[in-house]
Amino acid sequence: MVTLVTFHSWEKRFAGSRRNARRFIRIVAENEPGIITNITAYLTENGVKVRTLNVKNNSRKNEVVLELYLKISKDRDDIDIIRGLQSIEGIITLENVG
């Protein structure tokens, strides 16, 4: 049996002893070569699984909008992951979509 519980736009899955934080986030970044690779590489290096990734191009503003559904393992601090994403050069905004 799997139970989903939502806390302040966060989803946590409780199944046996495994607990994984799930986050829906939206990132607006400069449309520069390598920005998507930098973001996904950071997530991979920090043990975060990308469940879905949608990318939209805003050519008028030279920006890309990434919508990600992330699975963060229980041994990772999801707040630190978000802070790390915010520190990537080229990221303009990052928000929890919930």
C-alpha positions in Angstrom: 0.0 0.0 0.0 1.3 3.5 -0.9 0.1 6.6 0.7 0.7 10.1 -0.7 0.6 13.0 1.7 1.0 16.7 0.7 2.6 19.2 3.0 2.9 22.8 1.8 3.3 21.8 -1.8 5.5 18.9 -1.0 4.7 15.3 -1.7 6.2 12.6 0.3 5.7 8.9 -0.5 5.6 6.4 2.4 6.0 2.8 1.3 7.6 0.6 3.8 10.9 2.1 4.9 11.6 4.0 1.7 10.9 7.7 1.8 11.5 10.0 -1.2 10.7 13.6 -1.5 9.0 14.6 -4.7 9.3 18.1 -6.0 7.7 19.9 -8.9 9.9 22.9 -9.8 10.0 25.5 -12.5 13.3 27.0 -13.5 13.7 30.1 -15.7 17.2 30.3 -17.1 19.2 32.2 -19.8 19.0 30.4 -23.1 22.8 29.8 -23.3 24.6 26.7 -24.6 24.9 24.0 -21.9 22.4 25.4 -19.4 20.2 22.3 -19.5 23.2 20.1 -19.3 24.5 22.0 -16.3 21.2 21.7 -14.5 20.7 18.0 -15.2 24.4 17.2 -14.4 24.1 19.0 -11.0 21.0 16.9 -10.2 22.7 13.6 -11.3 25.8 14.4 -9.2 23.6 14.9 -6.2 21.6 11.8 -6.5 18.4 13.4 -7.7 16.3 11.5 -10.3 14.5 13.6 -12.9 11.1 11.9 -13.5 9.9 14.4 -16.1 11.4 17.4 -17.8 9.5 19.9 -20.0 11.4 22.7 -21.8 9.9 25.8 -23.3 11.8 28.4 -25.3 11.0 32.1 -24.8 13.0 33.5 -27.7 11.8 37.1 -27.1 13.5 37.1 -23.7 16.3 34.7 -24.7 15.2 32.4 -21.8 14.2 28.7 -21.4 11.6 27.5 -18.9 12.2 24.1 -17.4 9.5 22.3 -15.5 10.8 19.3 -13.6 9.4 16.6 -11.5 12.1 15.4 -9.2 12.6 12.4 -6.9 15.0 13.1 -4.1 16.2 10.2 -2.1 15.7 10.1 1.7 19.4 10.5 2.4 19.6 13.9 0.6 18.6 17.3 1.9 16.2 18.7 -0.6 16.6 22.2 0.6 20.4 21.9 -0.1 19.6 20.6 -3.6 17.4 23.6 -4.3 20.0 26.0 -3.0 22.6 24.3 -5.2 20.4 24.7 -8.2 20.0 28.4 -7.5 23.7 28.8 -7.5 24.1 27.6 -11.1 25.2 30.4 -13.4 22.5 31.4 -15.8 19.5 30.5 -13.6 17.2 33.5 -13.3 14.4 32.1 -11.1 13.5 28.8 -9.4 10.1 28.2 -7.9 8.2 25.4 -6.3 5.2 24.6 -8.5 3.7 22.1 -6.1 
